[in-house]
Amino acid sequence: MKEIRVALAGPPNVGKSTLFNMLVGANRFVGNWPGKTVDKYEGYFEHMGYRIRVVDLPGTYSLNAYTEEEAIAREYIVTEKPDIVVVLVNAVSLETTLYLAVQVLELYDKVVVAVNKVDAILKRGIHVSTERLSRRLGVPVVAISALKREGLHELVDTIILVAEGRVPTSRLELNYRGLDYFAHTLAEAIKGCPGVSKYPLSWSSLRLLEGDAELERALASEGCAEALSLVERVREKVEEELGSPPSLIAASVRYSFIEEVVAESVSTTGVVKREITERLDSVLLHPLLGPLASLGLILLVLLATLSVNTGFPLKQLLEFTGNEELAQFFENYTLAGLLSSLFDSLSKALSEYLVQAGVPYPIVSLIADGVIGGVGAVITFLPLIFLVFVAFGFLEDTGLMARIATVYHSVMRKAGLSGKALMPLLLGFG
């Protein structure tokens, strides 16, 4: 049985994990990427005499290798060279999720683009022309709904056709205007450097202009210090002559291309009422209101969790307003207060029983105060951990976490982090 290796790529909250689970079912394996702490999901299924092995790449917004997930996804594509890379984009937010697809298409040719959540846009009177998208991107485009299992058969058939070479595909080549001249200059200089030889030459020269740290490290480690020095000089020359950093110019070209493609491929057949998710996105993804609303939502969830478990900060507010009795009542009936009272009662009852049984006082104190009291002190933290887990699970499953990561991505990038690092950063403050 012939095997086809498929890599699933896509931004967070695009339905990639749903598609992976729908395709492979129970035939899945979980491990870690070599030398990384990021989970690796792999599975397989059989179709029309083919065994199709699917690797679920980490969710990323780009292939810039700023984060561990981005580095893993890019390295897998260029090193393992899967037979097909399926890139998922969100039909609801096509303009924002196509950026990763464009970067993958610039890097690799054996690509199929899957437009997910088409059922959601049909309700809103929106139509996406997969034919026009395919013509502009140069690869097959399939409309699917992973959640409702719509279009999956056509997607798998397209994967087989592309893998067999019966449907032609090609790498996407954009016109980067003035950058192309400088990229060609770099291409000649890095042609013999083994550290970047696994990448397409035109792609790696452009990425070096943009300031790709991974490629710069590869040049430095492979004895191409002169080429690296040239990269820095050319980058400065680009900014001097074109008036903007190369990374900004390249991103602007990609987004302009995406705007053109969306304008050609998306049409509205009627005026429909905006759904709750759209109204939510208009606030959470707003450049000014988004960060404030997201931070407020996180603080609200954490404060609610703490109030239920320990009484903070509601207890302090009640004490500040002079409601001492109500504050004490609230503290006694929090989860931590109830558990503490339970273990205090248990410790007291056990202590009285052991004393009556004639057990020496040091042993009584060890068991009642040391063992019971110590275990009780630890267990009182469990509800807090459980509630935080439930709260964050709610944010993740409803898609709010992905929106928060998206809106804070540009802010966190200034610290060399991705938007996903916001939550661990906040939790690090205790």
Helices and strands as residue ranges (DSSP letters): E 2-9, H 16-24, E 28-32, E 39-47, E 50-56, H 68-80, E 84-90, H 94-107, E 111-116, H 118-122, E 126-128, H 130-137, E 141-143, H 152-164, H 179-190, G 194-196, H 201-210, H 213-221, H 225-242, H 246-265, E 266-268, H 276-284, H 289-309, H 314-320, H 324-332, H 335-356, H 361-365, I 366-372, H 373-379, H 382-397, H 400-407, H 409-413, G 419-421, H 422-427
